[in-house]
Structure formats: structure tokens, C-alpha cells
Amino acid sequence: MDGRKVIGVPGTFVQIPRGTPHAFRNNTTAPARMLIQCAPAGFEKFMAEFATELPSADSPPLPPSPAEIEKLLRVAPDYGIVVLSHDH
């Protein structure tokens, strides 16, 4: 978002216009929850195609394997998603 960094606290709302390069991450050791809404619909199909469901909501996050990263990069263009490097 124009090089800006938004530090979200509970209740933070961020609207990112379509086509805007963006990323998110949890920079703490505490668990975090996000609600993501996308319009138009379709992003959920992208997630369903490559994501791995955790055994339960209490399961710790797992780092992605090289195979999972490769699959994400392979599937993303089918949904109009461009994955940028850390340099962007």
C-alpha cells in the first residue's frame, strides 16, 4: 500500500484496493486471527486448491514445505494472483 506498513491491533480494518501489492504476517510469538473478505468471490477457491487444513483450530501453525510453496506458485497464476519476491 504505497510502501506503508500498518500495524494491526484488535479491531483494525484495512481495505486494500484490487491489484495492490501487499503482504501480512504476525511479528509476534502470540497467536493471531484475521478475517479476510475478498470481492469479487474466487479467492476461497485458490486457498482450497493449495492450502492444508490444520487438524484443529488449536493446532499450531506449520511452516510451509518446499512442495507446498511450489504448489502455491504454480496455482497462483490460474487465479490472477502474482506472487512477488521480498524485494517488492
TIDREN-650262 format. One line per 5 residues: their letters; for each residue x, y, z of N, C-alpha, C. Coordinates in steps of 0.2 Angstrom, whole numbers, plus 5000, padded with zeros to 4 digits. Layout:
A = X:Y:Z:X:Y:Z:X:Y:Z  ...
This chain:
MDGRK = 5004:4994:5000:5000:5000:5000:5004:5006:5000  5007:5008:4994:5012:5013:4994:5018:5013:4998  5020:5007:5000:5026:5007:5005:5024:5008:5012  5018:5009:5014:5016:5010:5020:5015:5003:5024  5017:5003:5031:5016:4997:5035:5011:4999:5040
VIGVP = 5006:4994:5040:5000:4995:5045:5001:4990:5051  5002:4992:5057:5002:4988:5062:4995:4987:5065  4992:4981:5064:4985:4980:5066:4985:4978:5074  4980:4980:5077:4979:4978:5084:4971:4976:5084  4969:4973:5089:4962:4970:5088:4957:4976:5086
GTFVQ = 4953:4974:5081:4948:4979:5078:4951:4983:5072  4957:4982:5070:4960:4986:5065:4956:4983:5058  4955:4988:5054:4952:4987:5047:4956:4990:5042  4958:4986:5037:4962:4988:5032:4959:4986:5025  4958:4991:5021:4955:4990:5014:4961:4991:5009
IPRGT = 4962:4985:5005:4967:4986:5000:4964:4985:4993  4965:4990:4989:4962:4990:4983:4965:4984:4978  4960:4982:4974:4962:4976:4970:4969:4978:4966  4973:4974:4965:4979:4975:4961:4985:4978:4965  4984:4979:4971:4989:4982:4976:4993:4977:4979
PHAFR = 5000:4977:4977:5004:4973:4981:5004:4973:4988  5003:4968:4992:5003:4968:4999:5005:4961:5002  5006:4961:5008:5008:4955:5012:5006:4956:5019  5005:4951:5023:5004:4951:5030:5008:4946:5034  5009:4947:5040:5012:4942:5044:5011:4944:5052
NNTTA = 5012:4939:5056:5012:4940:5063:5019:4941:5065  5021:4947:5068:5028:4948:5070:5029:4946:5077  5024:4943:5080:5025:4941:5087:5025:4934:5088  5025:4931:5095:5025:4924:5096:5018:4922:5098  5014:4927:5099:5007:4926:5101:5002:4924:5095
PARML = 4998:4920:5096:4993:4918:5091:4989:4924:5088  4988:4924:5082:4984:4930:5079:4978:4927:5075  4973:4931:5074:4967:4929:5070:4966:4935:5065  4964:4933:5059:4962:4938:5054:4956:4936:5051  4952:4940:5049:4946:4939:5045:4947:4943:5038
IQCAP = 4947:4939:5033:4949:4942:5026:4943:4941:5022  4940:4947:5019:4935:4947:5015:4937:4949:5008  4936:4945:5003:4938:4947:4996:4932:4948:4991  4932:4953:4987:4927:4954:4982:4930:4955:4976  4929:4953:4970:4923:4948:4969:4926:4941:4972
AGFEK = 4921:4936:4973:4922:4929:4975:4927:4926:4971  4931:4921:4974:4935:4917:4970:4942:4915:4974  4944:4920:4978:4950:4919:4982:4949:4912:4986  4943:4911:4988:4942:4905:4993:4944:4898:4989  4943:4898:4982:4944:4893:4978:4952:4892:4977
FMAEF = 4955:4898:4977:4963:4897:4977:4965:4894:4983  4963:4897:4989:4965:4894:4995:4964:4887:4996  4958:4884:4994:4956:4877:4994:4960:4873:4990  4963:4876:4984:4967:4872:4980:4974:4870:4982  4977:4875:4986:4984:4873:4989:4984:4873:4996
ATELP = 4980:4876:5000:4981:4876:5007:4980:4869:5011  4983:4868:5016:4982:4862:5020:4979:4864:5027  4973:4860:5028:4969:4862:5034:4973:4859:5040  4973:4863:5045:4976:4860:5051:4971:4855:5055  4974:4851:5059:4969:4846:5062:4964:4849:5066
SADSP = 4965:4855:5070:4960:4858:5074:4962:4866:5074  4957:4869:5077:4958:4877:5077:4964:4878:5083  4965:4873:5087:4970:4874:5092:4977:4872:5090  4978:4869:5084:4984:4867:5081:4989:4873:5080  4995:4872:5082:5000:4877:5080:5001:4878:5072
PLPPS = 5002:4884:5070:5004:4884:5063:5010:4880:5061  5010:4877:5055:5015:4874:5052:5019:4878:5047  5026:4878:5047:5029:4881:5041:5028:4877:5035  5027:4881:5029:5026:4878:5023:5032:4874:5021  5030:4868:5017:5036:4864:5015:5038:4867:5008
PAEIE = 5044:4865:5005:5045:4867:4999:5040:4865:4993  5037:4859:4994:5032:4857:4989:5026:4861:4990  5024:4863:4996:5018:4867:4996:5019:4874:4993  5025:4877:4994:5027:4883:4991:5027:4883:4984  5030:4877:4981:5030:4876:4974:5023:4876:4971
KLLRV = 5018:4872:4975:5011:4872:4973:5008:4879:4972  5009:4883:4978:5006:4889:4978:5008:4893:4972  5015:4893:4970:5017:4897:4965:5015:4895:4958  5013:4888:4958:5011:4885:4951:5003:4887:4950  5000:4887:4956:4992:4888:4956:4990:4895:4955
APDYG = 4994:4900:4958:4993:4907:4959:4991:4910:4952  4994:4909:4947:4993:4912:4940:4986:4910:4938  4983:4904:4939:4977:4902:4937:4971:4906:4940  4973:4910:4946:4968:4914:4949:4970:4922:4948  4974:4923:4944:4976:4930:4943:4980:4933:4948
IVVLS = 4983:4929:4952:4987:4931:4958:4995:4931:4956  4998:4936:4957:5005:4937:4956:5009:4937:4962  5013:4932:4963:5017:4932:4970:5024:4935:4969  5025:4941:4972:5031:4945:4972:5036:4942:4977  5042:4944:4975:5048:4942:4980:5048:4947:4986
HDH = 5052:4946:4991:5053:4950:4996:5055:4957:4994  5058:4958:4988:5061:4964:4986:5056:4969:4984  5050:4967:4983:5045:4972:4981:5041:4975:4987
